[in-house]
Amino acid sequence: MSAGGMKVYFQGETGEKDKGIALLCDMLGLRLTDGDGIKVALKKSEATGLTVSFDGAEAEIAYFGDHHLFRAIGLLAESIGAGDESFEIREEPQFDTIGFMLDCSRNAVPQVDSVKRLLRYMALIGMNALMLYTEDTYTVEAEPYFGYMRGRYTPEELRECDCYAAELGIELIPCIQTLAHLESFLKWEASADLRDTHDVLLVGQDRTYEFIDRMVGSVSQIFRSRRIHIGMDEAHGLGRGRALDRYGNRDKFEMMNDHLSKVNEIKEKYGLKPMIWSDMFFRIGSATHDYYDVEAVVDESHADRISRGTQLVYWDYYHYEQEFYEAMIRKHRQLGSDPVFAGGIWTWLGTCTHYDRTMKCSNAGLQACKQEGVREVFATAWGDNGAENHLWNVLPGLQLYAEHAYARTLDERKLRRRTSFCTGISHDHYMNLDKLDDIPGIEVDHGDSSNPSKYLLWQDPLLGLFDKHIDNADVAGHYGRLADLYRDQAESSPDSQRLFEVPVRLSEVLALKADIGIRMKRAYEYGDRGRLETIALIELPELLLKVEALRISHRNQWMETYKPFGWEVLDLRYGGLTARLRSATDRIKDYLEGGVLCIEELEETRLYFDDRERRGGAGTDYFTTYHRIASAGTMT
C-alpha cells in the first residue's frame, strides 16, 4: 500500500480534517506539500455520494461526510498508483453508519497504538464508527476489582483514542455491559452483593444502579459521542440466582424492561442515546427460547414498554439466506425500532479467521440491510476463549463491509483489489488462512463448522480426544504443505512476515503433532517397539522445539499488538502442552524399559468427541473451549 512518494496538496473544503488528511497521506506514502505536485481540490457536496476525478494533472474530490473524504483519498492514491492517466470514480453510500465493534474483553486488550492503526485503516476504507467492546476493561471509579489485572484502559488512554478517532472522522462509541457478560468482575468477592448468577447483575436493587451509574458516568466523561451501547445480551441467568431467592419467579420480560427503564434513566441523566442487543426480547418471546425464531411472539404490552429512544441491535453471524435476515429485520421493526445490524467476522474459533463463512453470512446480511433500508451496520470480531486469533487478520472482513457500504451490490473483483491495496497484503494470501481449518477428509462445508487447527493443537497426545475425527485424513501432509505456502507468502513484505509467521509455526507444529496420537496408538497396538522408540526419542523432542518456536512467535505478535495482560492464559496453555508432550515421552520410555506393563491411555478405544459419530468426519463441529479440548478430566 504505497503511492510511491507522489507529491500532493489539497485545496478547498477540508472539513477541518487537516490532521486526519496528513495521517492518511503518511499511511499511503503520499508526500503532502504546500503547493507542489498534484493539486487535489476538495468540495463538500449536498448529495450523499462521493466522486473522485483526475485529468492527468489535477484531481477533484466531492464528498458528503468526512469518512467519504478519507475513502476518496485512498481511491485517488490507488488509481493514480495503478497508472490510470485519467479517471472518474463515483460511489453511492448505502448506509449512514458503517462501523466495527472490536472485542477487548477476552484477554486481548489492544494497545493504544494498535487502536490508532486500526482507526487509520478504517478511515482509509471509509468507515465512520468504532466500538471497543469492554465488559470490565475500562476504569470505574471506586471499583478497584473492575478490570483488575485484565489490562483495563485508563481514562487517559480512551480519551487519546477518542481524539484520534475524531481527527479521522470516526465516532468512537462506548460499548459496555449493564446486565450480563460480567463474569470477570462478578467472580471477585468484592462484587458479591451485585451478583445474581455468575455473570448477571442482580437487578432491582439500589446498589446495582449506583454501580451502573458509575459505569455510565465514567465513559460519558471520556467519549465525545452521545451514543452508548449498554449490552444486555445473553442474560440467560437473569432472575435464576439470588434474584430468585429475593423476588421469587418473576416474569423475565418484566425484569428486562424494568431493568432497562432504570438504566435508561441513568443514560438520560448523562444525555446519552442507548443501543442494546436485541436477543433477549426474542428469546423470551420464543417457545424454544431461540433468538432466531421468526415465529417468536413479543406481547404488544411488553413491546410498548421498550423505550422508543433505545435502538435494538440485531446481531447475526450464522445465516446464509438473505430472506432470513430480511424477515428478522422486519420482526425488529415490529418492536418499534429501526434496528442496527451487526454481522460477524469469524475470528473466534482459534488462530484461523473463517473467511468462507464470513463472506457467505455477511453478504446475505448486508444485502438484506440494503433491501430493507437499514441505515446502520457494524462488523463484529470476537475473541472467545482466550483471543488466540490476531487482530490484523480481520482487515479483509472490514474491507468486505466497506465495499458493501459503497455499492448497491458487491463487486468481488473490486473487493480483492481494494483489500490488496489497502492492507498491502494480497487478498488471496489472507483467504489462504482458511486452509488451516480446511483439511482433507472433511465431509461437510468447512466454512460451516470445523476448527481442527485449534483442537489438534491443544488436544493431549496420549488421550487423543479428537483422533477419531481425523483417522483417515492426510493431516500431516496438509499442514506440511501449508507451512511451505505460508512461508512463501511471508516473504512478500515485512507486513506479510509479521502476519504469517504464526501460521507458519502453527503449521510446522501440526504437520508433526496432528496425527502423532494416532501413530502412537497404532504402533502400540501392533507391538512396534521400534516405532514407539522413534516417536519418544526423535519426534516428541522435535515437536517440543517446534511448539516453543510457535509460542515465541505468538508471544511476540501479542506483545506488539495487545497489552501484556491475558497472555499468561496462552502461556499456560503452551506450558501445559509441552508438559504433556514430555509426559508422553516418559510414558513410552517407561513402557519400553519395562517400568510399566502397559500404557493405559493407549489402551482406551477412541470415540468421536461428544458423541458426534452420527455426523462423522473432522468437520462435525467447532470446539472453542480449551479445557474441553485438552482433557476429559475436570479442570475446576
N, C-alpha and C positions, 0 to 999 in steps of 0.2 A: 504494500500500500504506500505508494510514493508517486508524487507528480514530478520527480526528478529535479527538484530545486527551481522549478518555474517561478518567475517573479510575477507578483500580482499586487494590485492596490484597489481598494474599494472606495467608491463614492456614492453618495446618496443616503437613503434612509436605512441606517444600520440598526435602528430599534434599540439604541443604547446597549448593543451587544458586542462592542468592540473587543472586550476581553475574551469573550467566547469565540469570536472570529479568529483572534490571534491564536487561541489554544487549538482550534481546529486546523488552521493553516500549518502550525507546527507539527501536528499529528500527520498531516498529509504530505509533509515535505515541501510545502509552498513557502516561498520567500516573500514575506509581507514587506512592501516598500511604501515610501511616501509619494510615489508618482512614477515609478519605473516599472516597465513590464506590461502585462495585460491589465487593462482597465476593466473593472467589474462594476457596472452600475447597478445599484440596488434600488428597488422600487417596491414600496408597500402597496398591496393590492386589496381592493374591497372584495374581490372574489376569493373563494377558499382554495383555489388551485395554486399550483406553483409552475413557473415557467423558467427554463434556463436556455439562453441562446448565445451563440458565438458565431461571429462572421469571419473569423480568421485573424482578427486584430483586437477586437473588443468584445466583452461579454456583458450580458444583462440578466439579472435575476429579478423576477417579480414573485413576491411571496405574500402570504396572508399572516401566518403565525411564525413566531421565532424558530420553532423546530423545523418549519418548512425552509427557512433561510439556511439553516445548518445542513439540512439534507441537500439542498440545491448546490451548496458549495462543494459537497462531495461528488455530486453528479457532474459538476463542471470539471473538477480535477480529474475524475475518471475518464471522461470523454476526451479531453484535451490530451491527457497522458496516453490514451489509446491511439492517438494520431489523427483524430477526427478534425478535419480542417475547418468545417463549419457544421453547425447543427442547431436544432431546436428541440428541447425536451419539454413535454407537457405532462403533468401528473395531476390526478384528481384525488385528493384525500378522501378516504371513506369514513374516517372516524374523527371525532373531536379530541379524544384521548387515546393514545397508543402507548401503553406503559409496560413496565416489568416489575414483578414482585420477586425479590431475592430472599431466600430463606437464610436468616442469620441466627437461627436458634437450634440447629442440630450439630452443635460443637464448632462449626466453622464460621467465625465472625470475620468478615473481610476487613483488612486494614484500610485506613482512610485513603491511602494512595491507590488501593485496589478499587475502592468506590469511585474515586476520581477518574481512573482509567475507564471504568465501566461507563461512567457518565459521558465521557468524551465519545466513546463508541456509540452510545445511544443517540447522542446529538448528531453524529455523522450519518446515521441511518434514518433520522427523522422521528425519533421517539420523544415524548414530552412529559412522561411521568415515571417516577421510580418509588417503589415502596420497599423499605428494608424491613422484612418480617422479623420482629423482635418480640419474642414471648417474655423473656426475662433478661435480655441482653442490652438493656439501656438502664440508666440510673434513675431510681426513685428515692426521693428524699425520705430519710428516717427508716429505710428498709435495707440494712446492710447485707442481708442474705439474698436479696433480689439480684440475681446475676452474679452472685459470689463465686469467684474462681471460674467464671464462664466467659471471660473476655468482654464483659458488657461495655457498651460505648459510654463515654463520658459526655456530658452536655456540650463540652467544647468540641469534641470530635464530631458530633452530629451537627452542630452549628456550622462547622467548617465544611462539611459535606453539603449542607443546605445552601450555603452561599455559593459554593462552586457550581451546584446544580442550577441555581438561578442564572448564573452567567451564561449557561449553555441552553437556556430556555426550557429547563426541565423542572417540573414541580416535584419536590421531594415530600412524599405524603407519609406521615407516621402510620405504622401498621402494627397494632398491638393485640393482645388478647384480654378480654374483660369477663370471661366466664370459664372456658375450658383451656386445655393445652398448657396448663401452668404447673405441670408435674415437677419441673426442675426447681421451681420455687417452693411449691407446697410440700416437697419432701422434707424440708427443714422443720424442726420442732418450733422454730421461731414463728412459723406461719400456721401452726396447728389450729388456731382459732378462726382461720379463714377457710379451712378445708371442709368441703362436703365429701367428695371422694378424692382419690389420689391425685387427680388432675383438674378437678372442678371446684370453683369457688362456692362457698356457702352463701346462697342468695337470701335476701330478705332481712339481713341484719345490718345494723348501722356500721359496725366495724368494717364490713366488706365495702361499703360505699365510701367510707372515709379513705380506704386504701385505693379504690378505683379513682377517687378524686385526685389523689396524689399522682397516680399513674398518668391520668389525662393531663393534669396540670403540668407535669414535668415535660411532656412532649409539646404541649401547647406553647410553652415559653421558648422553645427552641426553633420549631419549624415555622416558616412564614406562611405555609399553606394553612388554610382554614378548613381543610378536609382531614378526616381521620378514619382509618379502618379499625374497628373495635372488635373484630373477630367473631366469636360466639359460634364457631362451627364444631361439629362432632362432640357435642356435650352429652355423650351417651350416659354419663353417670349422674346427670342433673337430677337432684331430688332422691337419689338412691343410697346416700350415705348418711351423714349426720343430719341432713335436711329431712330425711325420712323419720328419724327419731324425734326431730324437733317439730315438724309440721304435719306429720302423717303423710298419707299417699295423695299428694296434690296433683291436679291436672298439669301435665308438662307444658302445655301451651300457655296456660295462665302463668306458670312460673317464668317461662321465657319472656312473655310480654311484660309482666310486672318488672322483671329484671331489666329488660330493655328500656322500659319507661324511666326507671331510676337512673340508668346510665345516660339516657338522653337528657335528663335534667342536668346532669353533670356537664355533658358536652355543650349544652346551651349556655351554661354559666361561663364557658370559655369561648363561646362564639364559634363552635365547630359544627361542621356538617358530616354526619357519620355514614359509613358503609358497614355492612355486616355480611358475612357469608350466609347464604340462604338455606343451607341444607336442613337445619333443624326444623324449620317450619314444614318442609315437605316430608321429612321422616315422621313427624308427629301425625301428619295427615294421611300417611300411607298404612294400609293394612299389613304390609310386610316390613314396615319401618325402613323403606328403601328411598333414598334421595331421588333416584332416577325413575320413580314410579309415576308414569304420566297419568295414571288413574288416581293419584293421591287427591284427597279432598280436604281442603282447608276451610273450616267453618267460616261463613261470612262474618260472624260476630268477632271471631278471632282475627281474621284478616283486617277488619276495620280498626283493630287496636294497634296494628303495626304503624308506627309513626310515619306520616307521609313525608317527613323530611329525611327518612332513612333509606338509603339506596341498598337494594339487595344485590349481592354479588353471586352470580350463578357460576359455580366452578365445575368444570367437566373436562377431564383429560382422557376419557375412556371410549367414546363412541365414534363410529366411523360413518354414520349416516347423517347427512345434512338435515334430513327431515326430522330426526330425533331432536337435534339442537333447536330447530325452529319451533317444535312443539313445546319444549321446555321454556323457551323464551316467552312464548305466549302464556304458559302457565304462570310465569313470574309476573307478567303484566296483570293477570287476574288478581294478584295480591296488591295491586295499586302502585307498582314500582316499575319504572323503565330500567331494566337490570343492567348492571355492569357485567361483562363476560370475562371470565378468567380461564384460559386454556393452560395447557402444561407442556413444558419441555422436559422430556422424560430423563431426568438426571438422577433419580433416587433409587436405582437398582444396584448400584455398585460403582465401579470406576468407569463404566461404559454408559454413554448417553444413547438412548434408543431413538435414533432419528427416524427410523422407519415408522414407528408408531406415532412419534411426534408429528410427522408430516401428515399422516392419514387423519389423525384426530383433529389437528389444528386446521387443516384445510377445510374439513367439513364444518367445524365450529365457526371459523371466521367467515366462510361464505354464507353460513346461516345468519350471522350477525348482519352482514350487508343486506341480505334479503329481507330481514325483519326490521332493519333500521336501528339496530343497536348502535349507540354513539360512542361508547367507551369500552375498550378491550385491554386486557392485560395478559401477558405471558407470565407463568409462574415457573419457578425452578426450585424443587425441594431437595433436602439433603438427608432424607430418612436414614436412621441407623448409622450415624457417625460421619456423614458427609464424605464418603470415600471418593466421590467424583470431584472433578476440578472445575472451578468457576468458569474458566475460559473455554470450556467445552460447550457452553451454552450459546456462544455467539452465532452460529448458523441458525439456531432457533429464533433468536431475536431478529435476525435478518429476515426469516420467514414471515414473522409478524409484521415487520416494517414493510416488506414488499406487498403483502396483502393490503396494508393500510393505504397504499398509494395507487391501487389499481382495482378496477371492478372485478376482474378475475386475475388470478396469479399467473404471471409469466415465469415459468420454471427456468427457462434459459437465462432470463434476466436475473433470477434469484441466484443461480450458480455463479454468474459473472460478478454480481454485486458482492456476494459472500467472499469470493476470492480477492476482490479489490479491497473491500473494507477491512477484512481481517488480515490480509497479507498472507493467508494460507489457503491452498486450493480447497474449494468446496468439496471436491471428490475425496480429498485426503481426510477431511472431517468425517464424511459419510463412511469411510472405511473403519472408523471406530466401532461401528455397529458389529463388525465381524468378530469382535471379542465375544459376543454372545450368539453368534451365528455359526455354530459348529456343525459339522457333518452329522447326519443321523437324526436331526431334529425333524419330527414329523409334522408339527404344526408351524404356522407362521411365527417365526421367532419374534417378530415385532409385536406380537400379541402378549408374550408372556415370559420367555425364558431369560435367566441371567446366570448361565453357568460360570462365567468368569469370576463371579463372586463366590458361589458356593463351592467351586472346585479349588479356589484359593484357600478358603478358611476351613474346609472340612478336614477332619482328622485323618491322617494317612492310615492308621490302624483300624479305625472304625468304619470309614467309607460309607457314610450315610447316604451319599448320592451316587455311589459307584454303579448301582443298578441302572441308573438313568443313562450312563454313557458306555455301557458294556460293549456295544457294537459300533462305537463311533471312533473315528481316527482323530482323537483329540490331540495326541502328541504331534502328529504331522500337521494338523491345522494350526496349532499355536506356534510350531516351529516356522511355518510359512509366514504367519503374521509377524513374528519377530523380525524376519527379513524385510517384510513390507514396511513396517513402521520405522525400521532403521533407515531405509531408503528415504522415506518421507521426512524423517527428522533432519536429513542433510540438506533440505531445501532452503532453510533460512534459520537464523538464531531463534526466531519465534517458534518455528516448527520443532527445533531441537528441544525447547522447553516444554512444548505441548506433548510431544510424542515420546519423550524419554521414559515416562512411567508406563505407557502401553508397551514399549519395547521390553522393559524389565519384567512387566507382568507376563507378557507372552513367553519370555525365556523361562520364567518360573513354571508356568502352566505346561509348557512343552515337556517338562520333566515330571511335574507333580500330578497333572490332571488324572493320569491313569496309573500312578505308581501303586495305589492301593489295590487295584485290580491285578496288576502284575505280581504284587507281593502275595496276595491270596492265592493266585493261580500257582505260583512257584511252591508255596507251602502245601497246597493240596496235592500237587504232583510229586512232592518229595524232592524237588530240585534244590538241593542244598547249595550247589554252586551258584545258582541264580540268586538265591537269598543272600549269599555272601557278597555278591556283586552289588546288590541293592544296598546292603548295610555298609559296606566299606567304600564304595565308589559313588553310587547315585545319591544317597542321602547326604553325605558330606558336601557333594557338589551342589545339591539343592539348597542346603543351608547357606552357602555362599551367594547363590542367586537370590534367595529371599532377603538376605541382608542388603544386597545391592538394590533390590526393589524398595526396601524400607528407607534407605538413604535417599534415593531419588524422590520417593513420595514425600519424605520429610522436607527435603529442600524445596519442592514445589509448594508444599503447605506453608512453610515459613516465609516464602516470597510473596504469598498472597493473603494469608489469614493471620490473625493474632495467634500466639503460641498455645493459648488455652484450647483444649479439645484434642490437640494432637496426642496427648497422653493416652486417649482411648485407642487410637490406632497403634501407638507404640505397644500397648498391652496386647493387642491382637497379634501383632508381628512377634512379640516376645512369646506369647502362648504358642504360636505356630512353630517357632524354632525350638521351643522346649519339647513339643510333641514329636518333632522330627528326630530330635536326639533320643527321646524315649523309644521311638520306633527302632532306631539303631540298636539301642540297648536291649530291647526285647528280642530282636532277631539274634543278636550275639549270644544272649543267654540261652536261647534255644539251640543254636548251633554248637555251643560249648557244653551242652548237657545240663545247664543250670536249671532249666525247666523242661518238662516233658512235652509241653505244647504251648502254642501261642493262642490263648483263649479268644482274643479279639478276632483272630483269623479263622477260628472255628465257627463263628456265627454266620448264618445264612444272610446274605444281603437282600434287603427288601427295597421296594420303591419308597421314597420318602413320603411319610404321612399318607400311606395307602393311595398313591396316585397311579397304581398299575392300570386302572381302567382307562386312563388317558394315554399312558405309555410314552416312552422316549424321553430325551433330555429336555424337551420343550414343554413338559407338563405344567409348569407353573414357574413363577418367580418367587424367590425366597430372600427376603431382605433383612431378616433378623439374625444377627451374628450368633447369639447364644444357641439358637435352634440349629444353625448350620454346624457349629463346632462340636456339639456333643448332644447325646440323648440324655445326659445327666442333668441334674438341677444345678443352676449357677447362682441361685439366690438363697 
